[in-house]
Amino acid sequence: MNFADRITRCPHAFDPERGEDAAALFPDIADPVRDVIKGAAGCSPYLADLLRRETDWITDALDAPEGAVAALFGAIPDITLDALPLELRRCKRRIALLTALADLAGVWPLEAVTQVLTDFADAAVQAAIVALVAAEVARGKLPAGDDPARAGGMVVLAMGKMGAGELNYSSDIDLICLFDETRFDPDDYHEVRAAFIRVTRKMAAMLSDVRDGGYVFRTDLRLRPDASVTPVCLSMEAAERYYESVGRTWERAAYIKARVCAGDQIAGARFLKALQPFVWRRHLDFAAIQDAHDMRLKIRDHKGLHGPLVLEGHNMKLGRGGIREIEFFTQTRQLIAGGRDAGLRARDTRTGLQKLAQANWIPQEAADQLYDHYRFHREVEHRLQMINDAQTQTLPPDAEGFARLAAFMGQQPDELRATLTTRLEAVHSLIEGFFAPDETTPDVDTTWGAEIMARWPRYPALRSSRATEIFARLKPEMTRCLQEAAKPDEALAQLDGFLAGLPAGVQLFSLFEANPQLTQLIVDICATAPALAQYLARNAGVLDAVIGGAFFSEWPGADGLQDALSAQISALDDYESQLLTARRWAKEWHFRIGVHHLRGLIDATQAGAQYADLAQAVLGALWPAVVADFARKHGPMPGRGGTVLAMGSLGARMLTATSDLDLIMIYDAEGQDASDGPRPLATRPYFARLTQALITALTAPMAEGRLYEVDMRLRPSGRQGPVATSFAAFQDYQRKEAWTWEHLALTRARAIAGQSDLAADVMQFRETLLVEKSTGETIMQDVADMRRRIAEAKPAQDTWDVKTGAGRLQDIALFAQTLALQTGAAARDVDAQLQAGVGAGLLDAADARALCDAYGFWWHVQATLRLLAGEGTGWDDLGEGGKRVILREVGQADLDQLQSEMARHAQLCDRIITTYLDKD
């Protein structure tokens, strides 16, 4: 389909008196196209000149615009160096003319216009550096490369609009020129660098110089590192060092759009990948908001753009509600969350806004509105630049200029003015609140807590002036939340401890400022859960999860969690990075469970299962990484490999916030004596050291802390036995040597990681063994003896002891395991094990219900206490807020009623268990 058939948006306000006779110039072109040409010439002296100079070419090109563009681009690589400047200027004239007509007529949408302009810029830069590098090679200044298109290791990065594929009609191009120093002998470094500097300067001159036929592109090289003192072309190593040491937020934002447009694509991609940690921060980076806002204010100060909107002379790019506002908004949002969510990383504005909306960072309606305004602003920008091929975004200063622009836009002047005002104010309204939200100071008692608050400026988190400035804005609202807590003084004391434990403050305080709901959450935690507050002080990054992901969505389960962590780990090549990633990831989910429990979104039973799911997911995802790292040194696992059994509370899927993990490692070498690798090991030490590697992966203190403490004492022979046991030895031991308590422990065993076929066989053996041992004559006596020894060794500490003591948590669990063993049941949790006893006629149903209810009661108290106060703590460590949470959890009115209920459950369960064990 030709140009005339595709005209969709030909403006109707062109003044034919201003244009030449289009029919005379273009006798073979249909009237609709002549109207566009006449209007273009009438409104733009620049386009009128191009139409006269390129009459024949444009006449042919309008029959098939895309084909004409492809033909131009296809010829560029074959142009010789001598002819290149003149030919590129000719190409630029033709591309400029064709895109203008296609734009004005609505044949190409804005995105197609900007992409064609960008593609031409790419082709021009590529042709220039390839030809100029080849000239340096011919002079012996650079070694010849195997592929001329890679320009001898030179890389040109397109920045800004060129990087995003959004070049405007009269845009300059922002380039950063680098070279891959690793391709050259270090002794030749200075000569090579000098050669690439010459290439860069000649390229910039070739593209920028205005000669007969105009120019190609104004070329700006000032976005390179420390442009005032560095050469125009740097080594990649020097650029990396700069960004790692002194790179600024505006440079991070600039690299969102960075793209290799010419030269060595492979080296360029490697460089951009190396810069990803600089551009995309690991945690949510709300400090970028203030940085971007400061940049906006500096631009406005420099350009004198403050004050109310006045259309005459208004800058459509930098002024109020302009193009840069939308770009800043999009890029800042990307900087905030793009480190955590790679899906937000997009170069162009349209895709960036849509991805932000899809991830719920901005409303979909706001994304659509902003891009609609962005398209209109860019079209106005194009019309302004088409008039005289000027790099301007400034609206006309007088009525005559507005009349010309309105004609170019196909509108009446008053209509255009109204549209501009509405759109500019709409953008300002949508964006200003993000960068500079309204500040309201709550009414609080400023004398309250003054003695404690006076210490805060001395804390590490408040040592920098920027942190102090942000916190000063937060303090009134934080004080209001504290004063509204049930026990304000207790909440303040815990908040004081939280602030004292923070190593730094800018990022966290910026997070609070951008998300006021987090202030209330922190106060709630400080008022009720001192252990969780201390955890937060050490791991403040977990707050990212509250707003940066599906924090309140449905629980994904162990399999969903493992899949998510496995995907993150598998994307990393470095073992240490894999361990650090697992720690960061697990801490966020651990914090989510705690907050959900604290807020009453889940109860203690659900929290216990979720903590267990999380541990299972961590083990399941880490196991392949540990095995792979170990195999690199010692070869693959012999035989069928190994499987990890979860014992104790993890096996029963009931962990608290502070639980360690009881594990057993079983392996099956299938008769293989040793591994086959660079440093082979005999089978037994292989699996012993592999087990230690897994324990280290879980327990080693790293920059992100540790994952879990691990207890291997439930393995065969306890501390005296090997840390890894062969399947054959495990079977033999369980059948011939294991004590009754070890069979009881096996009632909770569950395979959670490792080789699936081996895991299935081990679980089948467990079920078979429990049936075999169910008829043991000494079970009752052994359990009674165990119960007596436990009571002597670990008596209840006081009436508030939840775990130890007759009729309490540990006692009921032991009794349930006894029933599971006696019935040969595969059940792992207390409720199911008690029901197995009922089904076998060993336990009365009413007694089973009483025991189950009591266990649930004890568990709710224990799990909530561990969340609020941590391990090794009790009632005295809880404030009034924490005690209220526990009363809520178990449905008691006050502490006296709670204590009475504890005594009732303990006495009743002790009687049931004692009666049963004494039957024998």
N, C-alpha and C positions, 0 to 999 in steps of 0.2 A: 504494500500500500504506500502511495507516494505522500509527499508532504501536504499537498492541497487536500487530499482526502482525509487527512488526520487532524486538520485544524479543529481545535475544540474550544479555544479561549481567545479568539482574536478580539482585542480591545476595540471599542467603537468611538473613542473620543480623540482620535488622532486629527491633527489639523493638516489637511491636504495642501494648504497654501505654503506650508513650510517645506514640503518635500519636492523632489524633482519629479519629472514625469516617469512614473514607474513603468507605464506601458511602453514608453520609448526605450527605456533601458532593458526591459525584460519582456520583449514581445511574445515569447513563447510560454509565458507563465500565466496560469489561470488567475482570475480576478481575486479570489480569497487570499492567495499568497501575495498578490500585488498590494492588497490593502495592508497586510502586515509589513511589507517592505516600505511602502509609502509612509506608514506611521512611524516605523523605526527610523527612517531617514529624517522625517520631520522633527522628531523629538531628540535625536542624537546626532550631532555633527560627526562624532567618531564613527558611528555605524554608516552614516551617509558616505564617508570617505572609503570605508571598507567595501561598501556595495559598488562604488565606482571602480575600485582597484581589482576586485575579485568577481566581476560580473559573470564571466564565462564559467568560472569554477562553481560558483554558487548556483548558477542555473542548472548545471548537471547534478550537483550535490542534493538539491531539494527533491529530486526524484527518489533518492534512497539515502537518507541522512546517515543511517547506521553504517551502510556500506562505504560511504564517503569517508567517515571517520576511520573505519578499519583500514582503508587503503592508505590514508595518511600515516597512521601509526605503523603499518607494515613496512613502509618505505624508509622510516627513520633510521633503523639500524644499519642500512647500507650506505648512508651518506658519509662521505669522506670528511676528515677533520677540517680541511680547508673550506669546504662548502657548508659545513655544519652551521655556523652562525647565521648565514643568510637563509638557509633552508628552514631552520627552526623558527626564524622570525616569520617566514612565509606560512609555515604550518600554524603558528600562533594566530595570524590574521584570519586564516580560514576557520580554525576551530572557534575563535571568538565570534566570527560572523554567524556561523552555523548554529552555535549554541544560543546566541542571542535571538535569532529568528525562531528557533524551536521553542525557546522559553516564552517569548512573547505570544506565540500562536497557541501555546498549550499543547504542542506536539510532544514535548518531553516534560515530565514533572521536574520539580526542583531537584530531586535526588539524582535523576539522570543527568541533568545539566552539570551539577557539581561533580559527579563521578567522571564525566567525560573530560572536564577541565583537569581533574586530578590525574586521570590516566595519561593525559598529554604531558603533565608536569613530570610524572614518573618516567615516561619515554624520553623526554628531553634530558633529564638529569642522567639517566642511564647511558644515553648515547654520548653525552659530553664526557663523563668520566671514563668510559671504555676507550674512547678515542684518545683522550689526553693521557691516560695510563699507558696505552700502547705507544704513544710518542715518547714517554719517559723510558719505556723498555727499549725502544729503538736507539735511544741515546745512551743506553747502558746504565741508567740511573736506578732501574728496578729490574729484578730478575723476571724472566718470562714465566707466566703461569700456564697451567694446563688448560684453562678455560678462560678465554678473554672476557666473557660476560661477567666473570667474578671480579674483574678490575684489579687483579693482583692483590686481593685481600683488603681492598678499600670498601668501606661500608658507608652508605648515606642513609640516615634516618630522616624520614619525613615526620615533622612535628605539627602540632596544631591542626588547622583545617585540612591541610594536605594529608596528614597522617590519618585523619578520620574519613577521607574521601569526600570532604565538604568544601573544597576550594570555591571561593566566590569569584565573581566575574572579573574583577580586577585585583585579585589577591596577590600579595607577595607570597613567597614560599619560605617556610622556616625549616632549615636543614641543620643537622648535626653530622659532621664528617669525622669518621674514625678509620683506623686501620688495624688489622690483626697482626700485632707485633710477633706473635708466636710463629708466623710463617718465615721469619727472617733470622739470620745469624745475629746474635746480640751485638757483635762488632760492627754490623752494618746499620744499626738502629738509627743513628743520627742522619746518615745519608738517605735512608729510606723515608724517614719522617720528612726531611726537606723536600723529597720528591712528591710526597702526597700533599704537602702544603702548597707546592706549586700547582698541582692538579686542581686542588680546591679553589685557589685564587683564580685560575684561568677559567674554571667552570663557572664561578660566580660572575666573572666579567662577561663571559660569553652569553649567559642568560640575562644579565641585568643591563648591559650597555644598550643605550638607545642610539640606533644607527638607522640607515635607510631601511625603511620597512618596519620601523618600530623596535620593539624589544620582545624578549621571550617571557621572562618572569623576573620581577624584582626579587632578589635573593637575600635572605637574612640569615646570617650564621651566628647570631648573638645568643641563641639558646644553649650553646655548648657550655660545658663547665667553666665557670669563672672567666667569662669571655673577655674581660678587660685585660687579662694578663696571659692568656693561653693562646697557642697558635690555632689557626683555623681548622686544622686537622690533628686530632690527638690519637694516641694509642688507646686501645680498649682498656688496657690495664690501668693507665693513668685516669681514664674516665671513671672506671669502677672505684678506684681509690677515692676519688673526689666525692662521688655520691655516697659511699659508705661512711665517709668521715664528716662532711659538711653539707651534704645535700639538704635542700630546704623543701618545705611543703609545696611551694609553687612548682618546683622541679618534679616532685612526685606527680602532681596533677598533670604536668606537661607530658609525662611518660605514659599516661593513660592512652593517649592518642598516638604514641610513637609507633612507627612502622618502617621496616626496611623497604625503601623505595628503589634502591639502586645498588649495584655492586655485589659483594659476596653475601648472598642470602643466608648461607649456612652460618658463617661467622656472625652475621648480624643477629640471627635468631638466637645464637648462643649468648651473645651479649645481652639481649633483652631478657632472656631467661635468668641470667645472673643478676639482673637488676630487680627481679620480681620482689625479693624480700625488702628492698628499699622502697618500692612503690606501694606494695600491698602489705600492710602491717598485720601481724598475727592476730592482734586483738582489735576490737572495734575502736576506731580512731576518731572519737568525737572532738579531740583537740583540733582536728582539721577544720572544724566549723569556724573557730575563732581565727585561725590562720587565713582562711579564705575571706572571712569578713574584713580582716585587716587589709588584705590585698584590695578588696573592693573599695575600701575607704581611701587607700593610698592612690588608686587610679582616679577616683573622683576628685581628690585634692589636687592631683597633678594636672588633671584636665579641666578643673573648675566646673565640675558637673553636679555640685550639690544644689539643693533647692527644689521648688516645685516644678512640675512638668510645663515646659514651654516648647511648643512644636517648632517654631522658627529656630533653626540652628541646632535642634536636638540631635544628639549622637545616637543613632539606632543600634550601635554596637556597645558602647560603653556607658551610655546614659541610663536614666531611670527606666526600668522595665525593658531593657534592651537585650540584644543577643547574648552578650557576655554574662548577664545575670542568669539566663537559662543554662548556659554552659557551665558556669561556676556551680550552680545548684546541682546539676547532674554529676559533675566530676567530684564534688565534695561528698555527695551521698555515696558515690562509688568508692572513694578513698576510705570512708568510714567503715564500710562493710565488705569491700572487695577482697580483703585479706582472708576473711573467713569463708566467703562465698565466691568462688571463681566464676560462677555464672553471671555475676554482675559486671565482669570486666568486658567492656565494649568500647570501641573507639568512637563510633559515631553517636550523635546526640539522640537520634530516634531510638536506636536499639538500647542505648543506655537507659533512657526513660522507661521503655517498655519492660526491661529486665528488672528495674527497681520496683515497678508496679507489680510485676509477677511475683516478686519476693516479698511483697507487702511492706516495702519501705516507704512507698508513697501511694496514695490512692490512684486507682486506674484513671479516674476522671481527671485528676490533676495532671497525670502524665499525658493524656490525650490533649488536654487544653494547652499545656505548655508547648507541646510539639506543634500544635496548630498555630499558635502564636509565633513559634520559632520559624515555621515555614513562611508565614506572612512577612515577618521581619527580614528574612533572607531575600525574599522577592523584592521588597522595597530597596534593600541594599544593592541588589543586582541592577535595578533600574537606575539608581543614583550613579552607579559606576559605569553603566552603559552610555550615559550621556556624553562623557568626555574621556572614557577610559581612565578615570581617576580613582585612586585608592581612597575612597571616601565613604563614610557612613553617616554623614551629616545631612539632615534635612535642609531644604532651601531656606534662605533667610528672608524671602519676600514672596509676595503674592504671585508674581510672574513665575518664579521658580516652582512654586507649589502647583500652578496650573500646568506647567510642563510635566512635572512628576505625575500629577493626577492623570493626564492624558496617557502617559506611558503605562500607568497602572490600569487604564480602562475605566476610570472613575471620574466623577465630578470633584472639584476641589473641596467643597464642603463635606461631601461624602467621605473623601479620603481623610480629611482632618478628624472627623468623628470616629472613623475606624481606627486611626492611629492612636487617638487619645484613649479609646476604650481598651485597646489591646495592650498598650504600654502600662496603663494603670492596673489592668488585670494581672499582668506578669509581676509587677511590683507587689501587688497584694498577695499573690501566691507564694512569693519567694522571700519577701522581707522578714516575715515572721520566723522563718527558718534560721536566717543569719542573725537577726537582732530581735528576739522575742520581746514582747512587752514586759517590762519589769514592774512588778507590784510587790511591795514590801508588806508582809503580814504584821499585824499588831501583836507584839510579844513583849513579855517582861524582860527587858534587856539587862536587868541586874541579877536575874536568876542564873545560877551556875557560873557566876563570874570567876570564882576562884579556880575552878577546873578549866574553864575556857581560856584563862590567862596563860595556861601552859602550852596551848596548841601551837602558837607561832614557833616554838622551839622544836617541834616534832619534824622528823625528816621529810614528811609529806608536804610540809608547809614552808620549806626553806627557800624555795624559789619565789621570785616576785610574781610570776605568772600564776603559780598555784595559789598564792595568797590572794591574788586579785579574783580568781574564780571562786575560791572558797568564801570570800567576803560576800559574793552575790548569793551563795547557797545558804549561808549561815542563818539568816532570818527564817527561812522556810524550815530548815532543819530544827531550829529552836522551837518553832511552833509545833512540829510533830512530836518532839520530845516532851513538851509541856502538856500535850494531850494524851500521853501514855498513861497506863494505869498507875505506874510508879515512876514518875518523871526522874527522880534522883537516881534510881537504879538504872534506868535507860541511859541517862547521861554518863554514869560511871562506865557502863559497857561501851558506849560510843567513844568515850575517851580512850579506852583500851584498844578499840578498833583503829582509831586514828593514830595512836602511838605505834601500832604495829605495821603501819603502811610504810613501805620503803620509798614511795614517790606518790605525787598527788595529781599532777596535771591531767593525765589521761583519765583517771578515775573521777576527778571532780568535773571534768568536761562531760563525761558520761552522765553524771548526776544532773548537770545543768541542762543537758539536752533531753533528759528523760526524768522529769520530776517524780514520777511514780516510784523510782528507785529510792528516793530519799525516804519515803514512807516505809518501803520494804526494809531498808537498813535499820531504821528506828525500831520497827517491829522485831527484827532479829535481835537487836541489842537489848530490847526490853524483855525478851522471853528466852533467848537461846544463846547464852554466853559462849558455848563451845562453837556454835555456828558462826558467831561474830568473830571469834579468834581465827577460825578457818578462813573466813572471808579476808581478814587482814593479811593472811599469808598468800591467799589465792584470789586476789581481787578480780583477776581476769575472768573468773567464772560468771561474773555479772553480765558479760557479753551475751551469754546464752539467754538471759531473761528477755532481751529485746532483739537479739540477732538470729533467732531461729524459732523452731516450733516448741517454745518452752511450755506452753499450756495445751499442746495438742495431745492426742491419744497416745498412750504408752505403746511403743513399737514392739515390745517383747524381746526376748533374748536373741532370737534369730535376726530381727530387724536391726537391733543394736550391733550385733556382730558383723552383719553385712556392711553397715555404715562405717564402722571402724576399720574393717578389712580394706574397704575401698581407699580410705585415707592412707593406711599403712602401705598398701601395694603401690601407691603412686610415688613412694619415696624409695630411693636407692640406698641411702645411708642408714645403717642400723641404729645409730644413736638418735638420728632424727625420727626414726620410727618409734623408739621408746619415748621420746619427748612428746611426740604427737599423741601417743596412747595416753600419756599422763594428762595432757591438757584436755583431751576429749573426755576421759573418765571423770575428771574433776567437775566438768560442767554438768554431766549427767548426775553425778553424786549430789551436787548442789541442787539440781532440779528436784530430786527426790526429797531432799530435806525441806526445801521451801514448800513443796506440795503438802508434805506431812504437817509442817508448821501451820500452814494456812487452812488445814482441814480439808484439802481437796482429795486427799487419800487418807486412810487410817493406817495404824501401825502394821496391820497384817499385810495390806497392800504395799506399804513401804518396804517391809521385810522381803517380800517376793521381788520387788523391783531392785533392791540392792543386790539380791542374788542373781537376777537376770544380768545386771551390769557386770558383776564379777565373772559370770560365765562368758559374757561377750568379750571381755578383756582377755580372758585366757584363750578362748577360741580364736580370736584374731591375732594374738601375739604368738601363739604356738608356731604357726608356719614361719613367721619372721625369725624366731629363735632358732628353729630347726635349720632354716636356710643359712643363717649366719654361721651356725656351728658346722654345717656341712661344707661350707667353703674352706674350712681348715681341715676337717677330719673326714670328709666324705659323707654320703647319704647314710641314713639310719640303716643298720643291718636288718635283714628279715622284714617283718611286718611293721617295724617301728615301735612306737610307744603310744600309750593313752594315759590321760590324766583323770584320776578319780577325785571327785569332790566328796568330802566326808563331812560329818558334823552338820552344822547349821547350813552350810552352803549346799550340801547334798540334799537337805530337807527344804531348800529354797526359803530360808528364813534368816536373813542377816540383819544386824543393826547397822547404824551409821559408822560404828567403830570396829566392826568385826574383823578378825583376821581370817585367813583361809586355811582350812584343813585339807591337805592334798596327799595323794598317793600316786606314784608313777609306776605303771606296769609296762613291760616291754616283751616282745617276742622276736628273738633274733633268728628263729627257725633254723637253728644249728650253725649259723654263720659265726665264725670265730672272731672276726675283726671287721672294721669298716674299710672302705677302699677310698682313700683320698690323699691329699698332699702329706698329711701327717696322720696316718691311720692309727686307730686305737683298738685294743681288744674290746670285745662286746660289752663286758661288764663295766669297765671304766668309761667306755663311750657313753652309755646311758646314765651312769652316775654323774659324769661331767655335764651332759646335756640337761639333766635335771637341775644341777646347780646353776646352769646358765638360765634356765627358766625362772628359778627362784630369784636370781640376781636381776633379771628383767623386771620382775614384779616389785622387788624390795629395795633396789639400789636408790639411794638419795641422789637425785639429779637436780638440774636447775628448776624443773617443774615438780620437784618433790618425789615421793615414791607412790606406787600404786596400792600395794597391800603388804601387810606382814603375812608370812607364810609359816604354817606349823605342819611339819611332816611326821609328828610323833605317832600317828595312827598307822604308820606303815608296819609291816611284819617285823617283830622284835623291837619295835619302838626306836629309841635313840641308838641302840646297839646294832640295828639292822642297816643294810645298805639303803641309800636314798632312793634307788630305783631297784625294782624287783622283777625278775623274769616271770612270765605268766606261769610257767611250769612250777617254779619255786613257790609262787603265791598260792597256787592250787594245793600243792603239797603241804605248805605251812598251815593253811586254813583248815585242811582236813585233819591234820595229825598233831599240830602243835599249838594252834591258837587257843587263847583263853576265852572264856565266855564273854568278857567285856569286848574282845575284838570281834566276836560274832555280833554282839549288840551294835557295835560301831558300823558293821557292814550293812545293817538294816537301812542306813541312810546313804550308802554309797551310790554315786551317780557319775557316769562317764560324761565329761563336759568338753574335752578337747583331745586331739590326737587322731590316730588312724581309726576310721569308722568301723572297719571289719573287726579289728582287734577289740575295740570298745564293745561291740555287740557280743563278742564271745565272752568277754569279762563279765558283762551284765548277765548273760545267760548262766555263767558259772555261779554268780552271786545268788541267783534265784534257786538254782539247784542245791547249793550249799545250805541255804537257809532252811530248805525243806529237810535236808539230811540232818541238820543239827536241831531241828525242832523237837525231837524226842529225847534230847539230852536229859539225863536224870538229875544233873546237878544245877540246872539253870536257876531254879527257884532259890536254892541255898546260896549259890554264887551271887545272885542279885541282892539277896538280903545282906550278905556279908559286905558287898560293895556299898550298899546304902548305909550300912553302919560305919564303915571306914570313912566315907565321904562326910558323914555327920560329925565324926570325931575330928577329921582333918580340917574341914571347912564348915564350921557351924554358922548359923545365921548370925550376922553381925548385930542386928537390932530388929525391931519390929518393921522397919522400912526396907529390910533386905528382900529383894525381889527374886534373885536368882537362886541362892543357896538356902537350904533349910528344908525341913520336912513339909511336904505338901506344896512346895513352891516350884518354880519353873524347871529347874534341873531335875528335881525329884519326879515330876510328872513325865518329863521327856524320857527319863530312864525307864520308868514303868511302861510307857508306850512301846519302847524298843523291846522290852521283855516280852510283851504280848506279840509283837511282830515276829520275834524269834520263835516263840512257842508255837505260833500258828504257821510258820514258814511263809509269811506274807511278804509280797514284794513292796508293800507300801512304805513310804519314806517319811511322810509328815505325821505329826502327832494324832491328828483327828482320824486319818485313815488307819493308823496302827491301832488306835483304840477300837475302832469299828471292826477291825479284824478279830480282836478279842471277843467282841460281842457276837460276831458271826460264828465263832468257834465255840460259843457257850462258856467262855472263860470269864466273862465280865458282864455284869448286869447293865442293861441299856441306860438306866437312870444314872448309874454310877459313871458310865462312860460320858454321858452328857455333862455331868457335874465336873468331871476332870477336864473335859474339853473346854467348857466355859471358863473354868479357873485358869487353864493354860492361856486362853485368849486374854483374860484379864491381866495375868502376870506379864504376858508378852507386850501388851499395850503400854503398861507402866514402864517396863524395861526398855523397850525400843524408843519410847518418847524421852525417857530420862537420858539415854545415850545421845540422842539427837541434841537435846538441850544443853547438857552439861558435860558430855564426853565420857571417856572410859575412866574408871577408878574414882568416880564422883558420886555424890548422893544428894539427899534432900537439902542439906545445908548449903550446897553450891548453887541452889536455885533461888532466883528472886521471886517476887510475887507473881510476875507475869508468867514465868516458867511453870510455877505450880498450878496456875489457872489452866495452862495448856494441858497438863496431865489430868486435871479434874475433868476437863472437857473430853479428853480421850476416853476415859472410863466411865463417864456419866455420873460423877459424884458431885455433891453440892459443896462439900468442904473437906478439909484434911481430916477432921475427926471421923466423918463418914467413910472416907477412903481407908483410914487405918482400921476401922471396924470391919470393912469389907475384906481387907487383906487378911485379917485374923480369921474371919469366917471361912474364906477359901482355904487357907493353910490347914486349919483344923479338920475340915471336911475331907480334903484330899489326903491328908496324912492318915486319917482313919480308913479310907477306902483302900489305899495302897498297903498299909500295914495288915489289914484284914486279909487281903488277897495273898500277900506273901507268906502270912502265917498259916495258910491253909495246908501247906505241904507238910 
